[in-house]
Amino acid sequence: MVNPQGVTYEAQEVTIHTPSNHTILGKRYPMEVQIVHKATSQGDITKKAILSILFERKAGVENNFIKALN
C-alpha cells in the first residue's frame, strides 16, 4: 500500500514486459516489471499509480529479486 499526497493506493496487478515498454535516455532494457496500484480512498477510486522497474542483464551477476520470484 502506498499513500502519496493523502491518497491510499493498493497494488492490484503485476505485469512483466520483455523487452521493457519504457526507456531511459533512449535505452531499452531487457525486462520491465510494472506494478499497478489503484486508489482505494473515497473520492479517488479513478486514480492509478504505476511503478515501473527496469532490469539490466549483466554476465555473471545473479539478480536476487528475480530469483525470489521462483
Stockholm file with secondary structure:
# STOCKHOLM 1.0

chainA/1-70         MVNPQGVTYEAQEVTIHTPSNHTILGKRYPMEVQIVHKATSQGDITKKAILSILFERKAGVENNFIKALN
#=GR chainA/1-70 SS CBCGGGCCEEEEEEEEESSCSCEETTEECSEEEEEEEEECSTTCTTCEEEEEEEECCCTTCCCHHHHHHC
#=GC SS_cons        CBCGGGCCEEEEEEEEESSCSCEETTEECSEEEEEEEEECSTTCTTCEEEEEEEECCCTTCCCHHHHHHC
//
